[in-house]
Amino acid sequence: MPDCPGPKLVDPAKLGLKACPTYVCQKGGGHCVPNALVPKDVTGFLDKCNKDSMCVPNKMIETQGNFLLKTCDSVMGLEGRCVSTCIPQVQEQAQLLKQGACDADELCVPCYDPIKNEPTGVCDLTCDMPVEPKPAALPQCCGGRGLCLPNDVVPADAKDQLGKDSCPKAGDLCAPSELIDNQGNGKICQSSFLFMLLGVDTGVCVPNCVPAVKSLAQGSCPGGYNCAPCDVFGTPTGACGDDW
């Protein structure tokens, strides 16, 4: 096996390759490589420049795939690797990832997904491997229907919806599985008699560990859920939107 990482063998710009479009690579750092030249084992991580080429980070091109990603400290202090923001999955999580000591076109991705407690794959590329052991699973909350998330891994627009519940560590927030998976319970329910008197007869089942619904009635929801009305006096509550 050749030394890893390998030397910089080529300059992407001198190969006549076009830079990735900005809608794929906002911060640059990648070039469009013909599909036939892209290794099949990495195509699932890459975005398309067009139907004939894929956006490949420069560091992969320069070493012809014989590279080592820089080690960094990621969210929750977990071991991570500096990964190009040209990678779609990295760009999608940009608001939660740190740049740290990474280059301007990179973000620090943890070796293990702190929520699913599974390898992300970024520390197992080429001849790399994680140095630190697999982290402990996050504590459960919401009666086993949620996880205690550190404040820095909760999206800013979700923090106001969550509470501490049974989380043992100060600052952690209890996130129901519906919020983590970005999908609602989907169960339509009949609101309480009080809301029915106000002209509200339907709602959606929301985990009762969410502070805003703790005082609501269970209605026709299963145990552990309360029925949150879709609107009150014609004003949407947000309970029946995409968040739940």
C-alpha positions as CSV (number, residue, x, y, z in Angstrom):
1,M,0.0,0.0,0.0
2,P,1.4,3.5,-0.9
3,D,2.1,6.0,1.9
4,C,-1.1,7.6,3.2
5,P,-1.7,10.4,2.7
6,G,-0.1,10.5,-0.7
7,P,1.6,13.6,-2.2
8,K,-0.2,16.2,-4.2
9,L,0.2,14.7,-7.7
10,V,-2.1,17.0,-9.7
11,D,-3.5,20.5,-9.7
12,P,-7.3,20.3,-10.5
13,A,-7.2,23.7,-12.2
14,K,-4.4,22.5,-14.6
15,L,-6.4,19.5,-15.7
16,G,-8.9,21.7,-17.5
17,L,-11.7,20.8,-15.0
18,K,-14.4,23.3,-14.3
19,A,-14.9,24.6,-10.7
20,C,-18.1,23.2,-9.1
21,P,-21.0,25.6,-9.5
22,T,-21.7,27.8,-6.5
23,Y,-25.1,26.2,-5.9
24,V,-23.2,22.9,-5.2
25,C,-20.0,24.3,-3.6
26,Q,-20.8,27.7,-2.0
27,K,-17.3,28.2,-0.6
28,G,-15.4,26.6,-3.5
29,G,-12.9,23.9,-3.0
30,G,-14.1,21.4,-5.6
31,H,-14.0,20.7,-9.4
32,C,-16.3,18.8,-11.8
33,V,-14.9,15.4,-12.7
34,P,-16.4,13.2,-15.4
35,N,-18.6,10.4,-14.0
36,A,-16.4,7.7,-15.5
37,L,-13.4,8.9,-13.5
38,V,-15.1,9.0,-10.1
39,P,-14.6,5.9,-7.9
40,K,-17.9,4.2,-7.4
41,D,-17.3,3.9,-3.6
42,V,-17.5,7.7,-3.2
43,T,-20.2,8.6,-5.6
44,G,-22.9,8.2,-2.9
45,F,-21.2,11.1,-1.0
46,L,-21.0,13.5,-3.9
47,D,-23.3,15.9,-5.7
48,K,-23.7,16.3,-9.4
49,C,-22.3,19.2,-11.4
50,N,-24.4,18.1,-14.3
51,K,-25.5,14.8,-15.8
52,D,-22.0,14.0,-17.0
53,S,-19.8,15.0,-14.0
54,M,-19.7,15.1,-10.2
55,C,-18.4,17.7,-7.8
56,V,-15.2,16.2,-6.2
57,P,-13.3,18.1,-3.4
58,N,-9.9,19.3,-4.5
59,K,-8.0,17.3,-1.9
60,M,-9.4,14.0,-3.3
61,I,-8.4,15.0,-6.8
62,E,-4.9,16.3,-5.8
63,T,-3.9,13.0,-4.3
64,Q,-5.9,10.8,-6.6
65,G,-7.9,9.5,-3.7
66,N,-5.0,8.7,-1.5
67,F,-5.8,11.2,1.2
68,L,-6.2,11.7,5.0
69,L,-8.7,14.1,6.3
70,K,-7.5,16.5,9.0
71,T,-8.4,15.6,12.6
72,C,-10.5,18.1,14.5
73,D,-12.8,18.6,17.5
74,S,-16.4,18.4,16.5
75,V,-19.7,19.0,18.3
76,M,-19.9,17.9,21.9
77,G,-16.1,17.6,21.8
78,L,-16.2,14.5,19.7
79,E,-13.4,13.4,17.5
80,G,-14.0,14.5,13.9
81,R,-12.5,15.1,10.5
82,C,-12.4,18.2,8.3
83,V,-14.7,17.6,5.4
84,S,-15.4,19.7,2.3
85,T,-18.7,21.7,2.3
86,C,-19.0,20.5,-1.3
87,I,-20.3,17.3,0.2
88,P,-24.2,17.6,0.4
89,Q,-24.5,15.9,3.8
90,V,-22.0,18.4,5.3
91,Q,-23.8,21.4,3.8
92,E,-27.1,20.2,5.1
93,Q,-25.7,20.1,8.7
94,A,-23.7,23.3,8.4
95,Q,-25.7,25.2,11.1
96,L,-24.7,22.5,13.7
97,L,-21.1,21.8,12.7
98,K,-18.0,23.7,13.8
99,Q,-15.2,24.9,11.5
100,G,-12.6,24.8,14.2
101,A,-9.1,24.3,12.8
102,C,-10.5,23.2,9.4
103,D,-10.0,25.2,6.1
104,A,-12.4,27.9,5.1
105,D,-14.2,25.4,2.7
106,E,-14.5,22.7,5.3
107,L,-16.5,21.8,8.5
108,C,-15.6,19.4,11.3
109,V,-17.8,16.3,11.0
110,P,-17.8,13.9,14.0
111,C,-16.6,10.3,13.6
112,Y,-19.8,9.1,15.2
113,D,-23.3,10.6,14.8
114,P,-24.0,11.9,18.4
115,I,-27.7,11.2,18.0
116,K,-27.8,7.8,16.3
117,N,-24.5,6.7,17.9
118,E,-23.4,5.2,14.6
119,P,-20.3,5.9,12.5
120,T,-20.6,8.7,10.1
121,G,-18.0,7.1,7.8
122,V,-15.7,10.2,7.6
123,C,-13.1,8.6,9.8
124,D,-12.9,5.4,7.9
125,L,-11.9,6.7,4.5
126,T,-8.8,5.3,2.7
127,C,-6.3,4.3,5.5
128,D,-7.9,6.4,8.3
129,M,-9.6,5.1,11.4
130,P,-11.0,6.8,14.6
131,V,-8.6,7.2,17.5
132,E,-11.1,7.7,20.3
133,P,-13.6,5.0,21.3
134,K,-17.2,5.1,20.4
135,P,-19.0,7.6,22.6
136,A,-21.7,6.6,25.1
137,A,-25.3,6.7,23.9
138,L,-27.2,9.9,24.8
139,P,-29.6,9.5,27.8
140,Q,-33.3,8.9,27.0
141,C,-36.1,11.1,28.1
142,C,-39.8,11.7,27.3
143,G,-40.6,8.3,28.7
144,G,-38.2,6.6,26.4
145,R,-39.5,8.4,23.3
146,G,-36.8,11.0,23.1
147,L,-33.1,11.8,23.7
148,C,-31.3,14.4,25.8
149,L,-29.4,16.6,23.4
150,P,-26.7,19.0,24.3
151,N,-27.8,22.6,23.5
152,D,-25.2,23.0,20.8
153,V,-26.7,20.2,18.6
154,V,-30.3,21.4,18.8
155,P,-31.3,23.6,15.8
156,A,-31.9,27.2,16.9
157,D,-35.5,27.2,15.7
158,A,-36.3,24.2,17.9
159,K,-34.8,25.2,21.2
160,D,-37.8,27.2,22.3
161,Q,-40.0,24.1,21.8
162,L,-38.1,21.8,24.1
163,G,-37.7,21.4,27.8
164,K,-35.4,19.6,30.2
165,D,-37.8,16.8,31.1
166,S,-35.8,14.0,32.8
167,C,-32.4,14.9,31.3
168,P,-29.8,14.6,34.0
169,K,-27.2,17.1,32.6
170,A,-27.7,20.9,33.0
171,G,-28.3,22.6,29.7
172,D,-29.5,19.4,27.9
173,L,-32.9,19.5,26.1
174,C,-35.3,16.6,25.7
175,A,-36.0,16.1,21.9
176,P,-38.8,13.7,21.1
177,S,-38.0,11.2,18.3
178,E,-40.5,13.0,16.0
179,L,-38.4,16.1,16.1
180,I,-35.1,14.2,15.7
181,D,-36.4,12.3,12.7
182,N,-38.1,15.4,11.3
183,Q,-41.4,13.8,10.9
184,G,-44.7,14.1,12.8
185,N,-46.6,11.5,14.7
186,G,-49.2,11.9,12.0
187,K,-52.1,11.0,14.2
188,I,-55.0,13.3,14.0
189,C,-56.9,13.7,17.2
190,Q,-60.1,15.1,18.7
191,S,-59.4,18.1,20.8
192,S,-60.7,18.5,24.4
193,F,-64.2,19.5,25.1
194,L,-63.1,23.0,26.0
195,F,-61.5,23.5,22.6
196,M,-64.5,22.0,20.9
197,L,-66.6,24.8,22.5
198,L,-64.3,27.3,20.9
199,G,-64.9,25.8,17.5
200,V,-61.8,23.7,17.4
201,D,-62.5,20.0,16.8
202,T,-59.3,18.5,15.4
203,G,-55.6,18.6,16.3
204,V,-52.5,16.5,16.1
205,C,-50.9,14.2,18.8
206,V,-47.8,15.8,20.2
207,P,-45.5,14.2,22.8
208,N,-46.5,15.4,26.3
209,C,-42.9,16.2,27.2
210,V,-43.0,19.2,25.0
211,P,-43.6,22.1,27.4
212,A,-46.3,23.9,25.2
213,V,-48.6,20.9,25.3
214,K,-48.2,19.6,28.9
215,S,-51.4,21.4,30.0
216,L,-53.5,20.1,27.2
217,A,-55.8,17.1,27.3
218,Q,-54.8,13.7,26.0
219,G,-58.1,13.6,24.0
220,S,-58.0,10.7,21.6
221,C,-54.2,10.4,21.5
222,P,-52.3,7.4,22.7
223,G,-50.6,7.4,26.1
224,G,-47.7,9.9,26.3
225,Y,-49.2,12.3,23.8
226,N,-51.6,15.2,24.2
227,C,-53.9,16.6,21.5
228,A,-52.7,20.0,20.3
229,P,-55.2,22.0,18.3
230,C,-54.3,23.1,14.8
231,D,-55.7,26.6,15.3
232,V,-57.5,28.7,17.9
233,F,-60.0,31.4,16.7
234,G,-58.7,30.9,13.2
235,T,-55.0,31.5,14.2
236,P,-52.7,28.5,13.4
237,T,-50.9,27.2,16.5
238,G,-48.1,25.5,14.5
239,A,-48.8,22.1,15.9
240,C,-50.1,20.8,12.6
241,G,-47.2,22.2,10.6
242,D,-44.1,20.4,9.3
243,D,-42.4,20.4,12.8
244,W,-44.7,17.7,14.1
